């Protein structure tokens, strides 16, 4: 009889661990899918002069590098953070 009780206990314990693990996994997946959805503005302003044009875009790491030409000033690279939706800095290529 003791062996049967022990086997029942093991089966109950393993079932409990399985259910607990499944609930934990579902909770973690739910939190990851809901926290990654940020509300970005429908319009992002880079505050560049009129007649400026985007020549190239490169994503690297956590930032997006946007090469901007024309607009009455020298060529420049805008460092943009998509997570915050903000322009981080501007790198001027030519200072004539």
PAFI-540541 format. One record per residue: residue in three letters; x, y, z of N, C-alpha, C in turn. Coordinates in steps of 0.02 Angstrom, whole numbers, padded with zeros to 5 digits, always signed. Example, Ala and Ser with C-alpha at 12.3 -4.5 7.8 and 13.67 -1.06 7.14 Angstrom:
2
ALA+00660-00284+00390+00615-00225+00390+00660-00165+00390
SER+00642-00112+00354+00684-00053+00357+00645+00002+00394
END
This chain:
96
UNK+00040-00060+00000+00000+00000+00000+00043+00063+00000
UNK+00099+00062+00034+00140+00122+00038+00168+00140-00031
UNK+00183+00090-00072+00209+00104-00139+00156+00138-00182
UNK+00094+00118-00175+00040+00147-00214+00028+00220-00193
UNK+00031+00233-00128+00024+00302-00104+00081+00346-00129
UNK+00140+00318-00130+00198+00355-00153+00191+00372-00228
UNK+00170+00324-00268+00160+00335-00340+00105+00387-00352
UNK+00051+00384-00314-00003+00434-00320+00023+00503-00302
UNK+00064+00508-00251+00092+00571-00231+00137+00599-00286
UNK+00179+00557-00315+00224+00578-00369+00183+00603-00429
UNK+00131+00566-00448+00089+00586-00504+00055+00653-00489
UNK+00028+00661-00430-00004+00723-00410+00046+00781-00412
UNK+00106+00770-00384+00157+00822-00381+00180+00843-00451
UNK+00191+00794-00496+00212+00810-00563+00157+00846-00602
UNK+00094+00828-00591+00038+00863-00622+00035+00935-00598
UNK+00045+00944-00533+00046+01011-00504+00101+01053-00535
UNK+00161+01025-00541+00217+01062-00571+00203+01078-00644
UNK+00173+01032-00681+00156+01045-00751+00107+01102-00758
UNK+00054+01103-00718+00004+01155-00721+00034+01222-00699
UNK+00074+01222-00647+00107+01283-00624+00155+01311-00678
UNK+00193+01267-00709+00239+01288-00762+00202+01316-00822
UNK+00146+01285-00841+00107+01309-00898+00077+01378-00883
UNK+00051+01387-00823+00024+01453-00804+00078+01506-00803
UNK+00136+01489-00778+00192+01536-00777+00213+01555-00848
UNK+00218+01506-00891+00237+01519-00961+00186+01564-00995
UNK+00122+01550-00986+00070+01591-01016+00071+01662-00989
UNK+00084+01670-00925+00088+01737-00894+00146+01776-00923
UNK+00203+01745-00929+00262+01779-00956+00250+01798-01029
UNK+00222+01754-01069+00208+01770-01138+00158+01828-01144
UNK+00107+01828-01102+00058+01881-01103+00089+01949-01086
UNK+00132+01950-01035+00164+02012-01015+00211+02038-01069
UNK+00248+01993-01102+00294+02015-01154+00258+02042-01214
UNK+00202+02013-01232+00166+02036-01291+00128+02101-01278
UNK+00107+02113-01217+00069+02174-01203+00114+02233-01187
UNK+00173+02223-01159+00216+02279-01141+00256+02305-01201
UNK+00264+02265-01254+00302+02288-01312+00260+02332-01358
UNK+00197+02337-01347+00154+02379-01389+00152+02449-01359
UNK+00189+02494-01391+00191+02564-01368+00149+02606-01415
UNK+00122+02658-01389+00083+02704-01430+00129+02757-01459
UNK+00147+02749-01522+00188+02798-01555+00144+02852-01586
UNK+00169+02912-01588+00129+02964-01620+00122+02949-01694
UNK+00067+02972-01723+00055+02959-01793+00101+03001-01838
UNK+00130+03053-01810+00175+03096-01848+00238+03109-01807
UNK+00296+03097-01837+00360+03109-01804+00395+03164-01842
UNK+00414+03217-01807+00448+03274-01838+00523+03270-01825
UNK+00562+03271-01879+00634+03271-01872+00662+03342-01866
UNK+00619+03393-01876+00637+03463-01871+00695+03481-01917
UNK+00689+03461-01979+00738+03477-02031+00708+03531-02075
UNK+00751+03573-02107+00724+03626-02150+00687+03598-02211
UNK+00645+03642-02239+00609+03623-02300+00659+03606-02355
UNK+00636+03568-02402+00676+03545-02459+00730+03494-02439
UNK+00730+03473-02377+00776+03419-02356+00748+03353-02383
UNK+00793+03308-02399+00770+03243-02422+00811+03188-02390
UNK+00777+03133-02378+00810+03075-02348+00845+03037-02403
UNK+00911+03028-02395+00950+02993-02446+00957+02919-02430
UNK+00962+02902-02366+00973+02832-02347+00951+02822-02275
UNK+00931+02760-02259+00911+02743-02191+00946+02677-02173
UNK+00976+02675-02114+01010+02615-02091+00992+02602-02018
UNK+00969+02542-02003+00954+02523-01934+01014+02483-01908
UNK+01039+02504-01850+01095+02469-01819+01087+02474-01743
UNK+01085+02417-01711+01077+02416-01638+01009+02442-01619
UNK+01008+02488-01572+00945+02517-01548+00926+02581-01584
UNK+00964+02600-01635+00952+02665-01667+00941+02657-01742
UNK+00912+02709-01771+00904+02714-01844+00945+02775-01866
UNK+00988+02765-01915+01029+02819-01942+00998+02842-02007
UNK+00981+02906-02012+00948+02934-02070+00995+02985-02101
UNK+01016+02972-02164+01059+03019-02200+01013+03069-02235
UNK+01021+03134-02218+00979+03187-02245+01023+03234-02286
UNK+00999+03252-02345+01035+03298-02389+00992+03359-02405
UNK+01024+03409-02430+00993+03471-02454+00959+03509-02396
UNK+00912+03551-02413+00878+03592-02363+00915+03655-02346
UNK+00966+03674-02387+01002+03735-02375+01059+03729-02325
UNK+01069+03671-02296+01126+03661-02250+01164+03598-02271
UNK+01221+03586-02240+01263+03530-02261+01229+03463-02247
UNK+01256+03412-02280+01229+03344-02269+01238+03324-02197
UNK+01192+03284-02172+01194+03265-02102+01164+03196-02092
UNK+01182+03166-02035+01155+03101-02015+01115+03113-01951
UNK+01053+03093-01952+01010+03100-01893+01008+03033-01857
UNK+01023+03034-01793+01020+02975-01751+00952+02974-01717
UNK+00912+02923-01733+00842+02920-01710+00832+02858-01667
UNK+00799+02866-01610+00784+02809-01566+00711+02789-01576
UNK+00698+02732-01608+00628+02713-01621+00590+02693-01558
UNK+00625+02673-01506+00590+02654-01444+00559+02714-01410
UNK+00593+02770-01411+00566+02830-01380+00530+02875-01430
UNK+00543+02864-01496+00513+02906-01547+00544+02975-01550
UNK+00606+02981-01528+00640+03046-01524+00704+03047-01566
UNK+00720+03107-01591+00784+03118-01624+00836+03127-01569
UNK+00889+03086-01572+00941+03087-01520+00992+03142-01534
UNK+01020+03141-01595+01071+03191-01612+01076+03197-01687
UNK+01113+03248-01708+01126+03260-01779+01201+03264-01789
UNK+01225+03226-01838+01297+03226-01855+01303+03263-01922
UNK+01339+03319-01923+01349+03357-01985+01410+03329-02021
UNK+01402+03316-02086+01456+03286-02125+01504+03338-02154
UNK+01478+03392-02178+01519+03446-02207+01500+03511-02172
UNK+01550+03549-02151+01536+03612-02119+01565+03669-02160
UNK+01537+03680-02219+01563+03732-02265+01528+03796-02251
END
